[in-house]
């Protein structure tokens, strides 16, 4: 597949890196000369220094032969124009990052159909949707769904006093779930039965969505409901989050603290069941007076990483059980987690993941990129004639660093054991470290070699 990526920021880099490692023909167009040079040195891709809104630059990048154009610069208009130009050249799939809600909230048409772009993605909305999933699953650090919501993946932190700490995986009753991966000291591993779970681990558990509450209970994880939420920042992400929670009609009270008076007024007009307070989220007296310590969840969503960090630490000291902080600098994510912020989210990383899910469609239904090691959860259909069909899982030579987490057959979710046999057209949800992804996929694709 020939893919042109316009914009070599964090999002563009992540997409170019993944597609190039999969041996696709990737061209990156970047206006900034220094950034273009960095990409040229770091990745095995063609790099063109120029504007993605120029037909000359697009033609130089081979737009006439491209299967896909992904425009992810910081400028909405440039991204949309680039995609519209690409469509004129006959490019089948176009993806644009668009942040301004004015372009997205058209009253009578979907923005995609109106603009002729296949996927328009908004980083702030993607981030807000991710946080809304965590509100429904307060024990989790990350939540993903597969097989039309039937299968759930949950990332959990193992505390010092956890029931699991110090136990071998094989000593746990794993009939209804699979531990597909563990992140330990920033390294991701696929554990065997002899692996000992230690305090500080992040474990990734996969189970039938309907059974996940019982799985958590069996592991001694208390499911605490979130009833009071405080959001710092009434910008796009904060307002989106409050609006999503209002639409879901969850039984929660929502409070937003916003320093800018105009932004606070605008949010109070847009939101119906959210209390908006004009004030400084780093002001200890304000936070105490507003009883922020009584919140079950504190979400820091300003555009200032330092303010998000400081206010989250203050909220924790006031007694908040769980904190979520948005950051723009992904390189400081590990530091923020080390000092106790429960969940740290990067809109750029989430946006890259959402785009990758879309552009990897086909026999592969969805992809989720996990952790710093760029491991993946892959949902695909086992093709008739592939070498894994008719074999027990224990007899399939899986590459190191890969595991089948769930099988969906005729709408039934199967948490597999070694005795389960892969059947044609099974939906498989699999975990794989980056180095093993291709070998893993080939087992279930017609014509693959073991």
C-alpha positions as CSV (number, residue, x, y, z in Angstrom):
1,X,0.0,0.0,0.0
2,X,1.3,3.5,-0.9
3,X,0.5,6.0,1.9
4,X,1.3,9.7,2.0
5,X,1.4,11.3,5.5
6,X,1.3,15.1,5.7
7,X,2.7,16.5,8.9
8,X,5.7,14.9,10.7
9,X,4.7,15.8,14.3
10,X,4.1,13.2,17.0
11,X,1.0,11.8,15.3
12,X,2.5,11.7,11.8
13,X,5.7,10.2,13.1
14,X,3.9,7.4,14.9
15,X,1.8,6.5,11.9
16,X,4.8,6.6,9.5
17,X,6.9,4.5,11.9
18,X,4.2,1.8,12.1
19,X,3.4,1.7,8.4
20,X,7.0,1.6,7.4
21,X,7.8,-1.3,9.7
22,X,5.0,-3.1,8.0
23,X,6.9,-2.6,4.7
24,X,4.3,-0.2,3.2
25,X,5.5,2.4,0.7
26,X,5.4,5.6,2.9
27,X,6.0,9.2,1.9
28,X,6.1,12.0,4.5
29,X,5.5,15.6,3.5
30,X,6.7,18.1,6.0
31,X,6.9,21.9,5.6
32,X,9.5,22.5,8.4
33,X,13.0,21.8,7.0
34,X,14.5,20.7,10.4
35,X,11.6,18.4,11.2
36,X,11.8,16.9,7.7
37,X,15.5,16.2,8.2
38,X,14.8,14.5,11.5
39,X,12.2,12.1,10.0
40,X,14.6,11.4,7.1
41,X,17.3,10.3,9.5
42,X,15.0,8.3,11.9
43,X,12.7,6.4,9.5
44,X,13.0,4.4,6.3
45,X,10.5,6.5,4.4
46,X,10.7,9.0,1.6
47,X,10.6,12.6,3.0
48,X,9.6,15.6,0.9
49,X,10.1,19.2,2.3
50,X,7.0,21.2,1.2
51,X,3.3,22.0,1.8
52,X,0.7,19.3,1.7
53,X,-1.8,21.8,0.3
54,X,0.3,22.2,-2.9
55,X,-0.6,20.1,-5.8
56,X,3.0,20.2,-7.0
57,X,4.2,18.8,-3.7
58,X,1.5,16.1,-3.7
59,X,2.4,15.0,-7.2
60,X,6.1,14.9,-6.2
61,X,5.0,12.6,-3.4
62,X,3.2,10.3,-5.8
63,X,-0.4,11.2,-5.0
64,X,-1.5,9.8,-8.4
65,X,-0.5,6.3,-7.2
66,X,-1.4,6.6,-3.5
67,X,-3.9,4.4,-1.8
68,X,-4.2,6.6,1.3
69,X,-3.5,10.2,2.4
70,X,-3.3,11.0,6.1
71,X,-3.1,14.8,6.9
72,X,-2.2,15.5,10.5
73,X,-0.5,18.9,10.6
74,X,-1.4,21.4,13.3
75,X,-3.6,23.4,10.8
76,X,-7.1,22.2,10.2
77,X,-7.6,24.0,6.9
78,X,-4.4,22.6,5.4
79,X,-5.4,19.1,6.4
80,X,-8.8,19.4,4.8
81,X,-7.5,21.0,1.6
82,X,-4.8,18.3,1.3
83,X,-7.5,15.5,1.6
84,X,-9.8,17.3,-0.9
85,X,-7.0,17.6,-3.4
86,X,-6.0,13.9,-2.9
87,X,-9.6,12.9,-3.6
88,X,-9.4,14.8,-6.9
89,X,-6.4,12.6,-7.8
90,X,-8.5,9.5,-7.1
91,X,-7.0,8.6,-3.7
92,X,-9.3,6.0,-2.2
93,X,-8.9,6.8,1.6
94,X,-8.3,10.2,3.1
95,X,-7.9,11.0,6.8
96,X,-7.8,14.5,8.3
97,X,-7.1,15.7,11.8
98,X,-9.5,18.6,12.5
99,X,-9.7,20.3,15.9
100,X,-12.0,23.3,15.4
101,X,-15.5,22.2,16.4
102,X,-17.0,24.8,14.0
103,X,-16.0,22.4,11.2
104,X,-17.4,19.4,13.0
105,X,-20.7,20.5,14.4
106,X,-22.6,21.0,11.1
107,X,-26.4,20.8,11.8
108,X,-27.6,18.9,8.7
109,X,-24.7,16.8,7.4
110,X,-21.9,14.7,8.8
111,X,-18.7,16.6,8.3
112,X,-17.2,13.6,6.4
113,X,-19.9,13.6,3.8
114,X,-20.0,17.3,3.5
115,X,-16.2,17.6,3.0
116,X,-15.7,14.3,1.1
117,X,-13.1,13.1,3.6
118,X,-13.3,9.5,4.8
119,X,-12.3,10.1,8.4
120,X,-12.2,13.3,10.3
121,X,-10.6,12.9,13.7
122,X,-10.7,15.4,16.6
123,X,-7.9,14.8,19.2
124,X,-9.9,16.6,22.0
125,X,-13.0,14.5,21.4
126,X,-10.9,11.3,21.2
127,X,-9.3,12.1,24.6
128,X,-12.7,12.9,26.1
129,X,-14.2,9.6,24.9
130,X,-11.2,7.8,26.4
131,X,-11.8,9.4,29.8
132,X,-15.5,8.7,29.6
133,X,-14.7,5.0,29.4
134,X,-12.6,5.2,32.5
135,X,-15.5,6.9,34.3
136,X,-17.6,3.8,33.7
137,X,-14.6,1.6,34.7
138,X,-13.0,3.4,37.7
139,X,-10.7,0.5,38.6
140,X,-9.0,0.6,35.2
141,X,-6.1,2.6,33.8
142,X,-7.1,1.8,30.3
143,X,-10.2,0.2,28.7
144,X,-10.7,-1.1,25.2
145,X,-13.6,-3.1,23.6
146,X,-13.6,-5.6,20.8
147,X,-16.0,-7.8,18.9
148,X,-18.7,-5.1,18.9
149,X,-18.3,-4.6,22.6
150,X,-18.5,-8.3,23.6
151,X,-14.8,-8.5,24.7
152,X,-13.2,-6.1,27.1
153,X,-9.5,-5.4,27.7
154,X,-8.6,-3.7,31.0
155,X,-5.3,-2.3,32.2
156,X,-5.0,-2.6,36.0
157,X,-2.3,-1.4,38.5
158,X,-1.2,-4.0,41.0
159,X,-0.9,-2.3,44.4
160,X,1.2,-3.4,47.4
161,X,-1.8,-4.8,49.2
162,X,-3.3,-6.4,46.1
163,X,-4.6,-10.0,46.2
164,X,-2.5,-10.7,43.1
165,X,0.8,-9.3,44.4
166,X,3.4,-12.1,44.9
167,X,1.3,-14.8,43.2
168,X,2.1,-16.9,40.2
169,X,-0.4,-16.6,37.3
170,X,-1.0,-20.3,37.3
171,X,-2.1,-20.1,40.9
172,X,-5.0,-17.8,39.9
173,X,-8.3,-19.2,38.6
174,X,-8.1,-17.9,35.0
175,X,-11.1,-19.8,33.6
176,X,-12.9,-16.6,32.7
177,X,-10.0,-14.3,31.8
178,X,-6.5,-14.1,30.3
179,X,-3.6,-11.9,31.4
180,X,-2.3,-11.1,27.9
181,X,0.5,-8.8,29.0
182,X,2.3,-7.2,31.9
183,X,4.1,-3.9,31.9
184,X,7.0,-3.9,34.4
185,X,9.4,-1.0,34.7
186,X,8.4,0.4,31.4
187,X,8.9,-3.0,29.6
188,X,6.1,-5.1,28.3
189,X,6.2,-8.9,28.6
190,X,3.8,-11.8,27.6
191,X,3.7,-13.8,30.8
192,X,3.7,-17.6,31.2
193,X,2.0,-19.5,34.0
194,X,5.1,-19.3,36.2
195,X,5.3,-15.5,36.0
196,X,5.0,-13.9,39.5
197,X,2.9,-10.8,39.6
198,X,4.6,-8.0,41.6
199,X,3.5,-4.8,43.1
200,X,3.9,-1.9,40.6
201,X,3.0,-4.1,37.7
202,X,0.4,-3.0,35.2
203,X,-1.5,-6.1,34.0
204,X,-3.7,-6.3,30.9
205,X,-6.7,-8.6,31.4
206,X,-9.1,-9.8,28.7
207,X,-12.5,-11.2,29.4
208,X,-16.1,-11.3,28.3
209,X,-17.4,-7.8,28.9
210,X,-20.5,-9.2,30.8
211,X,-18.2,-11.2,33.1
212,X,-15.6,-8.6,33.7
213,X,-17.2,-7.3,37.0
214,X,-17.1,-10.9,38.4
215,X,-13.4,-11.3,37.2
216,X,-12.4,-8.1,39.0
217,X,-14.2,-9.3,42.2
218,X,-12.4,-12.6,42.0
219,X,-9.1,-10.8,41.9
220,X,-10.0,-8.7,45.0
221,X,-10.5,-5.5,43.0
222,X,-13.3,-3.4,44.5
223,X,-15.4,-1.6,41.9
224,X,-15.9,1.8,43.4
225,X,-18.6,3.9,41.6
226,X,-17.7,7.4,40.6
227,X,-20.4,9.9,41.7
228,X,-18.5,13.2,41.9
229,X,-16.2,14.5,39.2
230,X,-14.1,17.6,39.1
231,X,-12.7,18.7,35.7
232,X,-9.9,21.4,35.5
233,X,-10.2,23.3,32.3
234,X,-13.2,24.3,30.2
235,X,-11.4,24.1,26.9
236,X,-12.4,21.8,24.1
237,X,-11.5,18.6,25.9
238,X,-13.0,19.5,29.2
239,X,-16.3,20.7,27.6
240,X,-16.4,17.6,25.4
241,X,-16.0,15.3,28.4
242,X,-18.7,17.1,30.4
243,X,-21.1,17.0,27.4
244,X,-20.4,13.3,26.8
245,X,-21.1,12.4,30.5
246,X,-24.3,14.5,30.4
247,X,-25.4,12.7,27.2
248,X,-24.8,9.3,28.8
249,X,-27.0,10.4,31.7
250,X,-24.6,8.8,34.2
251,X,-25.6,9.3,37.8
252,X,-22.6,11.7,38.5
253,X,-22.3,15.3,39.5
254,X,-19.9,17.2,37.4
255,X,-18.0,20.4,38.3
256,X,-15.6,22.3,36.0
257,X,-13.0,24.9,37.3
258,X,-11.9,27.3,34.6
259,X,-9.5,30.3,35.1
260,X,-10.6,32.3,32.0
261,X,-14.0,34.1,32.6
262,X,-15.1,34.0,29.0
263,X,-14.4,30.3,28.6
264,X,-16.2,29.6,31.8
265,X,-19.2,31.6,30.6
266,X,-19.2,29.8,27.3
267,X,-19.0,26.4,29.0
268,X,-21.9,27.2,31.4
269,X,-24.1,28.1,28.4
270,X,-23.3,24.9,26.5
271,X,-23.6,22.5,29.4
272,X,-26.9,21.8,31.1
273,X,-26.1,19.7,34.2
274,X,-22.5,20.8,35.0
275,X,-21.5,23.4,37.6
276,X,-18.9,25.8,36.1
277,X,-16.7,27.7,38.5
278,X,-14.5,30.6,37.4
279,X,-11.2,30.2,39.4
280,X,-7.6,29.1,39.5
281,X,-7.2,25.3,39.7
282,X,-3.8,25.6,41.4
283,X,-5.3,27.7,44.2
284,X,-5.4,25.5,47.3
285,X,-7.9,27.7,49.1
286,X,-10.3,27.5,46.1
287,X,-10.0,23.7,45.8
288,X,-10.6,23.3,49.5
289,X,-13.6,25.7,49.5
290,X,-15.1,23.8,46.5
291,X,-14.7,20.5,48.4
292,X,-12.6,19.1,45.6
293,X,-11.2,16.5,48.1
294,X,-14.7,14.9,48.1
295,X,-14.5,14.1,44.4
296,X,-14.1,10.5,43.3
297,X,-12.2,11.6,40.2
298,X,-10.2,14.7,39.4
299,X,-9.4,15.3,35.7
300,X,-6.8,18.0,34.7
301,X,-7.4,19.0,31.1
302,X,-5.8,22.4,30.6
303,X,-3.1,23.0,27.9
304,X,-0.5,23.6,30.6
305,X,1.3,20.3,31.5
306,X,2.8,21.8,34.7
307,X,-0.6,23.1,35.9
308,X,-2.2,19.7,35.2
309,X,0.5,18.0,37.2
310,X,0.4,20.5,40.1
311,X,-3.4,20.5,40.4
312,X,-3.5,16.7,40.3
313,X,-1.0,16.4,43.1
314,X,-3.0,19.0,45.2
315,X,-6.2,17.1,44.5
316,X,-4.6,13.8,45.7
317,X,-3.4,15.5,48.9
318,X,-6.9,16.7,49.5
319,X,-8.2,13.1,49.4
320,X,-9.2,12.5,45.7
321,X,-9.0,8.8,45.0
322,X,-8.2,8.9,41.3
323,X,-6.6,11.5,39.1
324,X,-6.3,11.8,35.3
325,X,-4.0,14.3,33.7
326,X,-3.7,15.3,30.0
327,X,-0.2,16.1,28.8
328,X,1.2,17.4,25.5
329,X,4.8,16.2,26.1
330,X,4.6,12.4,25.9
331,X,8.2,12.1,27.0
332,X,7.2,13.0,30.6
333,X,4.4,10.4,30.8
334,X,6.5,7.9,32.8
335,X,7.6,10.6,35.2
336,X,4.1,11.7,36.0
337,X,3.0,8.1,36.6
338,X,6.0,7.6,38.9
339,X,5.0,10.5,41.1
340,X,1.5,9.1,41.6
341,X,-0.8,10.4,38.9
342,X,-3.1,7.4,38.2
343,X,-3.8,7.9,34.5
344,X,-1.7,10.1,32.1
345,X,-3.1,10.7,28.6
346,X,-1.5,12.1,25.5
347,X,-4.0,13.4,22.9
348,X,-1.3,12.9,20.2
349,X,-0.8,9.2,21.1
350,X,-4.6,8.6,21.3
351,X,-5.1,10.3,18.0
352,X,-2.4,8.2,16.3
353,X,-4.0,5.1,17.8
354,X,-7.5,6.0,16.5
355,X,-6.1,6.7,13.0
356,X,-4.2,3.4,13.0
357,X,-7.4,1.6,13.9
358,X,-9.1,3.0,10.9
359,X,-6.4,2.6,8.3
360,X,-5.7,-1.0,9.3
361,X,-9.2,-2.2,8.4
362,X,-9.8,-5.2,6.1
363,X,-9.1,-8.7,7.3
364,X,-7.8,-6.9,10.4
365,X,-10.9,-5.5,12.1
366,X,-9.1,-3.2,14.6
367,X,-5.8,-2.5,16.1
368,X,-5.0,-1.0,19.5
369,X,-1.4,0.2,20.2
370,X,-0.4,-0.4,23.8
371,X,2.5,0.8,26.0
372,X,5.9,2.3,25.2
373,X,7.0,-0.9,23.4
374,X,4.3,-0.3,20.7
375,X,2.7,-3.7,21.3
376,X,-0.7,-4.3,19.6
377,X,-4.1,-5.9,20.3
378,X,-5.3,-7.1,17.0
379,X,-8.8,-8.2,16.1
380,X,-9.0,-10.3,12.9
381,X,-10.9,-13.0,11.2
382,X,-9.3,-16.4,10.8
383,X,-9.4,-17.0,7.0
384,X,-10.4,-20.3,5.4
385,X,-7.3,-22.2,4.3
386,X,-4.9,-20.5,6.8
387,X,-2.4,-22.8,8.5
388,X,-4.0,-22.3,12.0
389,X,-7.4,-23.6,11.0
390,X,-8.3,-26.9,12.6
391,X,-5.4,-26.8,15.0
392,X,-5.5,-26.8,18.8
393,X,-3.9,-23.6,20.2
394,X,-1.3,-25.6,22.0
395,X,-0.1,-27.1,18.6
396,X,0.2,-23.8,16.9
397,X,3.8,-22.4,16.9
398,X,3.1,-18.9,18.0
399,X,6.0,-16.4,17.8
400,X,7.5,-15.2,21.1
401,X,5.7,-12.3,22.6
402,X,2.2,-13.2,21.3
403,X,-1.0,-14.8,22.7
404,X,-4.6,-15.3,21.8
405,X,-6.8,-13.4,24.3
406,X,-10.2,-14.3,23.1
407,X,-12.2,-16.1,20.4
408,X,-15.6,-15.0,19.2
409,X,-17.6,-17.7,17.4
410,X,-21.2,-17.3,16.4
411,X,-21.5,-14.3,18.8
412,X,-20.2,-16.5,21.7
413,X,-17.1,-15.3,23.6
414,X,-14.5,-18.1,24.3
415,X,-11.7,-17.4,26.8
416,X,-9.3,-19.9,25.2
417,X,-7.3,-22.8,26.7
418,X,-4.6,-24.8,24.9
419,X,-7.3,-27.3,23.9
420,X,-9.4,-24.9,21.9
421,X,-9.4,-25.4,18.1
422,X,-9.4,-22.5,15.7
423,X,-12.2,-22.7,13.2
424,X,-12.7,-20.9,9.9
425,X,-14.2,-17.4,10.3
426,X,-13.5,-17.2,14.1
427,X,-12.9,-13.7,15.3
428,X,-9.6,-13.6,17.2
429,X,-8.4,-10.9,19.6
430,X,-4.7,-11.3,20.0
431,X,-1.9,-9.6,21.8
432,X,1.6,-9.3,20.2
433,X,4.8,-7.4,20.8
434,X,5.8,-5.3,17.8
435,X,8.6,-7.7,16.6
436,X,6.1,-10.6,16.4
437,X,3.1,-8.9,14.8
438,X,3.7,-10.0,11.2
439,X,4.4,-13.6,12.1
440,X,1.3,-13.7,14.3
441,X,-0.9,-12.3,11.5
442,X,0.4,-14.8,8.9
443,X,-0.9,-17.8,11.0
444,X,-4.5,-16.7,10.3
445,X,-4.2,-15.3,6.8
446,X,-4.7,-17.6,3.8
447,X,-1.3,-18.3,2.2
448,X,0.7,-17.5,5.4
449,X,3.7,-19.6,6.2
450,X,4.5,-20.9,9.7
